[in-house]
Amino acid sequence: MIQKKGETYYIVADPPQNVVYVGGPNQYQAYQQLRAQKKLAEENLETAELYNDASMNWGPWGGWGVWGPVW
């Protein structure tokens, strides 16, 4: 955050994209909300993947279960 001529500006670097974002308080608030939404979406995806694996009932033999080969 910097102040210039009585105005507040927020500066956020995005090295992977090789850009720097500059905006006022409203833009910064919107940026923070988007970051929070993205983090929540990523956490929801991770949770869904964990529950999906658990629902497969892999067991100690790595998932063969009743569909595995019969020797």
Biopython code that builds the backbone (N, CA, C, O; Angstrom):
import numpy as np
from Bio.PDB.StructureBuilder import StructureBuilder

atoms = [
    (1, "MET", "N", (0.845, -1.171, 0.000)),
    (1, "MET", "CA", (0.000, 0.000, 0.000)),
    (1, "MET", "C", (0.893, 1.238, 0.000)),
    (1, "MET", "O", (1.877, 1.316, 0.736)),
    (2, "ILE", "N", (0.531, 2.187, -0.832)),
    (2, "ILE", "CA", (1.239, 3.462, -0.833)),
    (2, "ILE", "C", (0.208, 4.587, -0.822)),
    (2, "ILE", "O", (-0.950, 4.398, -1.196)),
    (3, "GLN", "N", (0.652, 5.743, -0.391)),
    (3, "GLN", "CA", (-0.197, 6.927, -0.396)),
    (3, "GLN", "C", (0.481, 7.982, -1.266)),
    (3, "GLN", "O", (1.675, 8.252, -1.135)),
    (4, "LYS", "N", (-0.312, 8.566, -2.150)),
    (4, "LYS", "CA", (0.230, 9.614, -3.014)),
    (4, "LYS", "C", (-0.859, 10.654, -3.224)),
    (4, "LYS", "O", (-1.963, 10.337, -3.665)),
    (5, "LYS", "N", (-0.538, 11.883, -2.907)),
    (5, "LYS", "CA", (-1.466, 13.003, -3.058)),
    (5, "LYS", "C", (-2.799, 12.722, -2.372)),
    (5, "LYS", "O", (-3.865, 13.039, -2.901)),
    (6, "GLY", "N", (-2.721, 12.124, -1.188)),
    (6, "GLY", "CA", (-3.919, 11.863, -0.408)),
    (6, "GLY", "C", (-4.717, 10.639, -0.842)),
    (6, "GLY", "O", (-5.743, 10.329, -0.237)),
    (7, "GLU", "N", (-4.275, 9.954, -1.855)),
    (7, "GLU", "CA", (-4.958, 8.756, -2.348)),
    (7, "GLU", "C", (-4.195, 7.512, -1.895)),
    (7, "GLU", "O", (-2.969, 7.531, -1.781)),
    (8, "THR", "N", (-4.927, 6.443, -1.641)),
    (8, "THR", "CA", (-4.326, 5.176, -1.249)),
    (8, "THR", "C", (-4.349, 4.221, -2.437)),
    (8, "THR", "O", (-5.377, 4.038, -3.089)),
    (9, "TYR", "N", (-3.199, 3.621, -2.701)),
    (9, "TYR", "CA", (-3.073, 2.660, -3.787)),
    (9, "TYR", "C", (-2.516, 1.349, -3.236)),
    (9, "TYR", "O", (-1.636, 1.344, -2.376)),
    (10, "TYR", "N", (-3.036, 0.261, -3.739)),
    (10, "TYR", "CA", (-2.553, -1.064, -3.357)),
    (10, "TYR", "C", (-1.824, -1.662, -4.552)),
    (10, "TYR", "O", (-2.263, -1.540, -5.696)),
    (11, "ILE", "N", (-0.713, -2.304, -4.265)),
    (11, "ILE", "CA", (0.115, -2.890, -5.312)),
    (11, "ILE", "C", (0.284, -4.378, -4.996)),
    (11, "ILE", "O", (0.709, -4.748, -3.901)),
    (12, "VAL", "N", (-0.052, -5.216, -5.962)),
    (12, "VAL", "CA", (0.052, -6.664, -5.793)),
    (12, "VAL", "C", (0.823, -7.230, -6.980)),
    (12, "VAL", "O", (0.439, -7.045, -8.134)),
    (13, "ALA", "N", (1.917, -7.923, -6.674)),
    (13, "ALA", "CA", (2.723, -8.546, -7.719)),
    (13, "ALA", "C", (2.227, -9.960, -8.007)),
    (13, "ALA", "O", (1.804, -10.676, -7.099)),
    (14, "ASP", "N", (2.281, -10.351, -9.268)),
    (14, "ASP", "CA", (1.956, -11.704, -9.698)),
    (14, "ASP", "C", (3.125, -12.217, -10.539)),
    (14, "ASP", "O", (3.067, -12.196, -11.769)),
    (15, "PRO", "N", (4.197, -12.681, -9.865)),
    (15, "PRO", "CA", (5.403, -13.100, -10.591)),
    (15, "PRO", "C", (5.171, -14.167, -11.658)),
    (15, "PRO", "O", (5.751, -14.059, -12.739)),
    (16, "PRO", "N", (4.340, -15.209, -11.406)),
    (16, "PRO", "CA", (4.162, -16.207, -12.462)),
    (16, "PRO", "C", (3.612, -15.608, -13.764)),
    (16, "PRO", "O", (3.932, -16.084, -14.854)),
    (17, "GLN", "N", (2.793, -14.573, -13.645)),
    (17, "GLN", "CA", (2.226, -13.920, -14.837)),
    (17, "GLN", "C", (3.073, -12.738, -15.289)),
    (17, "GLN", "O", (2.821, -12.155, -16.344)),
    (18, "ASN", "N", (4.085, -12.380, -14.485)),
    (18, "ASN", "CA", (4.978, -11.271, -14.790)),
    (18, "ASN", "C", (4.217, -9.952, -14.910)),
    (18, "ASN", "O", (4.456, -9.159, -15.821)),
    (19, "VAL", "N", (3.280, -9.735, -13.953)),
    (19, "VAL", "CA", (2.517, -8.484, -13.930)),
    (19, "VAL", "C", (2.432, -7.954, -12.514)),
    (19, "VAL", "O", (2.655, -8.677, -11.543)),
    (20, "VAL", "N", (2.103, -6.673, -12.418)),
    (20, "VAL", "CA", (1.848, -6.025, -11.137)),
    (20, "VAL", "C", (0.505, -5.322, -11.259)),
    (20, "VAL", "O", (0.260, -4.586, -12.215)),
    (21, "TYR", "N", (-0.364, -5.557, -10.277)),
    (21, "TYR", "CA", (-1.681, -4.924, -10.268)),
    (21, "TYR", "C", (-1.651, -3.730, -9.329)),
    (21, "TYR", "O", (-1.088, -3.803, -8.237)),
    (22, "VAL", "N", (-2.260, -2.629, -9.760)),
    (22, "VAL", "CA", (-2.336, -1.422, -8.953)),
    (22, "VAL", "C", (-3.781, -0.962, -8.954)),
    (22, "VAL", "O", (-4.413, -0.876, -10.008)),
    (23, "GLY", "N", (-4.302, -0.667, -7.774)),
    (23, "GLY", "CA", (-5.686, -0.199, -7.694)),
    (23, "GLY", "C", (-5.957, 0.477, -6.364)),
    (23, "GLY", "O", (-5.114, 0.503, -5.467)),
    (24, "GLY", "N", (-7.138, 1.011, -6.268)),
    (24, "GLY", "CA", (-7.570, 1.676, -5.049)),
    (24, "GLY", "C", (-8.178, 0.686, -4.069)),
    (24, "GLY", "O", (-8.135, -0.525, -4.285)),
    (25, "PRO", "N", (-8.746, 1.213, -2.987)),
    (25, "PRO", "CA", (-9.333, 0.345, -1.963)),
    (25, "PRO", "C", (-10.439, -0.572, -2.500)),
    (25, "PRO", "O", (-10.520, -1.728, -2.086)),
    (26, "ASN", "N", (-11.275, -0.098, -3.392)),
    (26, "ASN", "CA", (-12.356, -0.926, -3.936)),
    (26, "ASN", "C", (-11.803, -2.083, -4.763)),
    (26, "ASN", "O", (-12.283, -3.211, -4.645)),
    (27, "GLN", "N", (-10.810, -1.819, -5.590)),
    (27, "GLN", "CA", (-10.209, -2.872, -6.399)),
    (27, "GLN", "C", (-9.487, -3.887, -5.508)),
    (27, "GLN", "O", (-9.524, -5.091, -5.763)),
    (28, "TYR", "N", (-8.831, -3.381, -4.461)),
    (28, "TYR", "CA", (-8.117, -4.281, -3.565)),
    (28, "TYR", "C", (-9.094, -5.187, -2.810)),
    (28, "TYR", "O", (-8.822, -6.372, -2.615)),
    (29, "GLN", "N", (-10.213, -4.634, -2.393)),
    (29, "GLN", "CA", (-11.228, -5.428, -1.705)),
    (29, "GLN", "C", (-11.778, -6.512, -2.641)),
    (29, "GLN", "O", (-11.960, -7.655, -2.224)),
    (30, "ALA", "N", (-12.038, -6.162, -3.884)),
    (30, "ALA", "CA", (-12.518, -7.143, -4.861)),
    (30, "ALA", "C", (-11.468, -8.231, -5.077)),
    (30, "ALA", "O", (-11.807, -9.410, -5.183)),
    (31, "TYR", "N", (-10.205, -7.840, -5.142)),
    (31, "TYR", "CA", (-9.110, -8.799, -5.298)),
    (31, "TYR", "C", (-9.070, -9.778, -4.119)),
    (31, "TYR", "O", (-8.925, -10.984, -4.314)),
    (32, "GLN", "N", (-9.200, -9.250, -2.897)),
    (32, "GLN", "CA", (-9.185, -10.101, -1.708)),
    (32, "GLN", "C", (-10.357, -11.079, -1.720)),
    (32, "GLN", "O", (-10.195, -12.237, -1.335)),
    (33, "GLN", "N", (-11.533, -10.629, -2.156)),
    (33, "GLN", "CA", (-12.699, -11.503, -2.221)),
    (33, "GLN", "C", (-12.489, -12.617, -3.248)),
    (33, "GLN", "O", (-12.848, -13.768, -3.003)),
    (34, "LEU", "N", (-11.912, -12.273, -4.386)),
    (34, "LEU", "CA", (-11.631, -13.290, -5.406)),
    (34, "LEU", "C", (-10.625, -14.324, -4.904)),
    (34, "LEU", "O", (-10.769, -15.518, -5.167)),
    (35, "ARG", "N", (-9.610, -13.861, -4.181)),
    (35, "ARG", "CA", (-8.630, -14.792, -3.616)),
    (35, "ARG", "C", (-9.286, -15.742, -2.636)),
    (35, "ARG", "O", (-8.998, -16.939, -2.638)),
    (36, "ALA", "N", (-10.175, -15.212, -1.788)),
    (36, "ALA", "CA", (-10.864, -16.054, -0.808)),
    (36, "ALA", "C", (-11.767, -17.074, -1.504)),
    (36, "ALA", "O", (-11.825, -18.234, -1.094)),
    (37, "GLN", "N", (-12.468, -16.648, -2.549)),
    (37, "GLN", "CA", (-13.335, -17.563, -3.292)),
    (37, "GLN", "C", (-12.522, -18.670, -3.962)),
    (37, "GLN", "O", (-12.922, -19.834, -3.963)),
    (38, "LYS", "N", (-11.384, -18.294, -4.527)),
    (38, "LYS", "CA", (-10.530, -19.279, -5.194)),
    (38, "LYS", "C", (-10.001, -20.294, -4.181)),
    (38, "LYS", "O", (-9.977, -21.494, -4.455)),
    (39, "LYS", "N", (-9.582, -19.814, -3.019)),
    (39, "LYS", "CA", (-9.067, -20.716, -1.995)),
    (39, "LYS", "C", (-10.160, -21.673, -1.536)),
    (39, "LYS", "O", (-9.906, -22.867, -1.373)),
    (40, "LEU", "N", (-11.369, -21.169, -1.326)),
    (40, "LEU", "CA", (-12.484, -22.013, -0.908)),
    (40, "LEU", "C", (-12.799, -23.062, -1.973)),
    (40, "LEU", "O", (-13.050, -24.222, -1.648)),
    (41, "ALA", "N", (-12.785, -22.662, -3.225)),
    (41, "ALA", "CA", (-13.051, -23.604, -4.319)),
    (41, "ALA", "C", (-11.992, -24.699, -4.363)),
    (41, "ALA", "O", (-12.319, -25.867, -4.574)),
    (42, "GLU", "N", (-10.728, -24.334, -4.165)),
    (42, "GLU", "CA", (-9.649, -25.326, -4.164)),
    (42, "GLU", "C", (-9.802, -26.291, -2.990)),
    (42, "GLU", "O", (-9.586, -27.493, -3.139)),
    (43, "GLU", "N", (-10.178, -25.758, -1.815)),
    (43, "GLU", "CA", (-10.377, -26.616, -0.650)),
    (43, "GLU", "C", (-11.549, -27.564, -0.872)),
    (43, "GLU", "O", (-11.482, -28.732, -0.489)),
    (44, "ASN", "N", (-12.622, -27.073, -1.488)),
    (44, "ASN", "CA", (-13.777, -27.922, -1.775)),
    (44, "ASN", "C", (-13.403, -29.040, -2.740)),
    (44, "ASN", "O", (-13.848, -30.176, -2.574)),
    (45, "LEU", "N", (-12.594, -28.731, -3.741)),
    (45, "LEU", "CA", (-12.155, -29.736, -4.697)),
    (45, "LEU", "C", (-11.302, -30.801, -4.004)),
    (45, "LEU", "O", (-11.488, -31.995, -4.240)),
    (46, "GLU", "N", (-10.379, -30.376, -3.160)),
    (46, "GLU", "CA", (-9.542, -31.330, -2.434)),
    (46, "GLU", "C", (-10.389, -32.234, -1.547)),
    (46, "GLU", "O", (-10.156, -33.442, -1.486)),
    (47, "THR", "N", (-11.367, -31.658, -0.864)),
    (47, "THR", "CA", (-12.241, -32.443, 0.001)),
    (47, "THR", "C", (-13.048, -33.443, -0.819)),
    (47, "THR", "O", (-13.186, -34.601, -0.426)),
    (48, "ALA", "N", (-13.576, -33.004, -1.947)),
    (48, "ALA", "CA", (-14.355, -33.898, -2.802)),
    (48, "ALA", "C", (-13.490, -35.053, -3.303)),
    (48, "ALA", "O", (-13.952, -36.192, -3.367)),
    (49, "GLU", "N", (-12.246, -34.766, -3.657)),
    (49, "GLU", "CA", (-11.350, -35.822, -4.121)),
    (49, "GLU", "C", (-11.051, -36.819, -3.007)),
    (49, "GLU", "O", (-10.990, -38.024, -3.250)),
    (50, "LEU", "N", (-10.863, -36.318, -1.777)),
    (50, "LEU", "CA", (-10.613, -37.218, -0.653)),
    (50, "LEU", "C", (-11.808, -38.123, -0.402)),
    (50, "LEU", "O", (-11.648, -39.328, -0.207)),
    (51, "TYR", "N", (-13.016, -37.543, -0.405)),
    (51, "TYR", "CA", (-14.217, -38.341, -0.172)),
    (51, "TYR", "C", (-14.452, -39.329, -1.315)),
    (51, "TYR", "O", (-14.942, -40.434, -1.085)),
    (52, "ASN", "N", (-14.114, -38.948, -2.516)),
    (52, "ASN", "CA", (-14.281, -39.846, -3.655)),
    (52, "ASN", "C", (-13.369, -41.063, -3.506)),
    (52, "ASN", "O", (-13.798, -42.192, -3.743)),
    (53, "ASP", "N", (-12.122, -40.841, -3.116)),
    (53, "ASP", "CA", (-11.201, -41.956, -2.901)),
    (53, "ASP", "C", (-11.698, -42.856, -1.776)),
    (53, "ASP", "O", (-11.636, -44.080, -1.887)),
    (54, "ALA", "N", (-12.192, -42.255, -0.693)),
    (54, "ALA", "CA", (-12.673, -43.045, 0.433)),
    (54, "ALA", "C", (-13.899, -43.863, 0.045)),
    (54, "ALA", "O", (-14.067, -44.981, 0.532)),
    (55, "SER", "N", (-14.749, -43.338, -0.811)),
    (55, "SER", "CA", (-15.968, -44.047, -1.190)),
    (55, "SER", "C", (-15.686, -45.224, -2.110)),
    (55, "SER", "O", (-16.552, -46.079, -2.297)),
    (56, "MET", "N", (-14.504, -45.284, -2.682)),
    (56, "MET", "CA", (-14.152, -46.391, -3.565)),
    (56, "MET", "C", (-13.894, -47.671, -2.772)),
    (56, "MET", "O", (-13.866, -48.756, -3.352)),
    (57, "ASN", "N", (-13.705, -47.559, -1.446)),
    (57, "ASN", "CA", (-13.478, -48.707, -0.580)),
    (57, "ASN", "C", (-12.323, -49.561, -1.107)),
    (57, "ASN", "O", (-12.481, -50.752, -1.375)),
    (58, "TRP", "N", (-11.163, -48.923, -1.247)),
    (58, "TRP", "CA", (-10.010, -49.591, -1.839)),
    (58, "TRP", "C", (-9.559, -50.805, -1.028)),
    (58, "TRP", "O", (-9.176, -51.822, -1.606)),
    (59, "GLY", "N", (-9.599, -50.715, 0.279)),
    (59, "GLY", "CA", (-9.183, -51.847, 1.096)),
    (59, "GLY", "C", (-7.680, -52.063, 1.056)),
    (59, "GLY", "O", (-6.960, -51.297, 0.416)),
    (60, "PRO", "N", (-7.197, -53.107, 1.740)),
    (60, "PRO", "CA", (-5.746, -53.315, 1.846)),
    (60, "PRO", "C", (-5.089, -53.825, 0.564)),
    (60, "PRO", "O", (-3.862, -53.785, 0.464)),
    (61, "TRP", "N", (-5.851, -54.298, -0.412)),
    (61, "TRP", "CA", (-5.260, -54.839, -1.626)),
    (61, "TRP", "C", (-5.234, -53.838, -2.776)),
    (61, "TRP", "O", (-5.026, -54.227, -3.925)),
    (62, "GLY", "N", (-5.439, -52.568, -2.487)),
    (62, "GLY", "CA", (-5.281, -51.542, -3.515)),
    (62, "GLY", "C", (-6.421, -51.448, -4.501)),
    (62, "GLY", "O", (-6.220, -50.972, -5.618)),
    (63, "GLY", "N", (-7.615, -51.884, -4.128)),
    (63, "GLY", "CA", (-8.764, -51.620, -4.965)),
    (63, "GLY", "C", (-9.257, -52.764, -5.818)),
    (63, "GLY", "O", (-10.148, -52.556, -6.642)),
    (64, "TRP", "N", (-8.728, -53.950, -5.666)),
    (64, "TRP", "CA", (-9.224, -55.037, -6.505)),
    (64, "TRP", "C", (-10.667, -55.370, -6.153)),
    (64, "TRP", "O", (-11.514, -55.477, -7.039)),
    (65, "GLY", "N", (-10.945, -55.532, -4.891)),
    (65, "GLY", "CA", (-12.322, -55.780, -4.469)),
    (65, "GLY", "C", (-12.976, -56.918, -5.226)),
    (65, "GLY", "O", (-12.304, -57.886, -5.580)),
    (66, "VAL", "N", (-14.263, -56.825, -5.481)),
    (66, "VAL", "CA", (-14.981, -57.887, -6.173)),
    (66, "VAL", "C", (-14.776, -57.839, -7.686)),
    (66, "VAL", "O", (-15.133, -58.789, -8.382)),
    (67, "TRP", "N", (-14.210, -56.754, -8.204)),
    (67, "TRP", "CA", (-14.020, -56.623, -9.648)),
    (67, "TRP", "C", (-12.654, -57.098, -10.104)),
    (67, "TRP", "O", (-12.355, -57.108, -11.299)),
    (68, "GLY", "N", (-11.834, -57.486, -9.156)),
    (68, "GLY", "CA", (-10.471, -57.860, -9.492)),
    (68, "GLY", "C", (-10.405, -59.215, -10.175)),
    (68, "GLY", "O", (-11.409, -59.921, -10.276)),
    (69, "PRO", "N", (-9.233, -59.567, -10.636)),
    (69, "PRO", "CA", (-9.066, -60.850, -11.317)),
    (69, "PRO", "C", (-9.244, -62.009, -10.348)),
    (69, "PRO", "O", (-8.927, -61.897, -9.164)),
    (70, "VAL", "N", (-9.737, -63.084, -10.845)),
    (70, "VAL", "CA", (-9.910, -64.294, -10.056)),
    (70, "VAL", "C", (-8.858, -65.279, -10.544)),
    (70, "VAL", "O", (-8.854, -65.655, -11.716)),
    (71, "TRP", "N", (-7.963, -65.700, -9.647)),
    (71, "TRP", "CA", (-6.911, -66.634, -10.036)),
    (71, "TRP", "C", (-7.278, -68.012, -9.657)),
    (71, "TRP", "O", (-6.513, -68.944, -9.903)),
]
sb = StructureBuilder()
sb.init_structure("model")
sb.init_model(0)
sb.init_chain("A")
sb.init_seg("    ")
for serial, (resi, resn, name, xyz) in enumerate(atoms, 1):
    if name == "N":
        sb.init_residue(resn, " ", resi, " ")
    sb.init_atom(name, np.array(xyz, "f"), 0.0, 1.0, " ", f" {name:<3s}", serial, name[0])
structure = sb.get_structure()
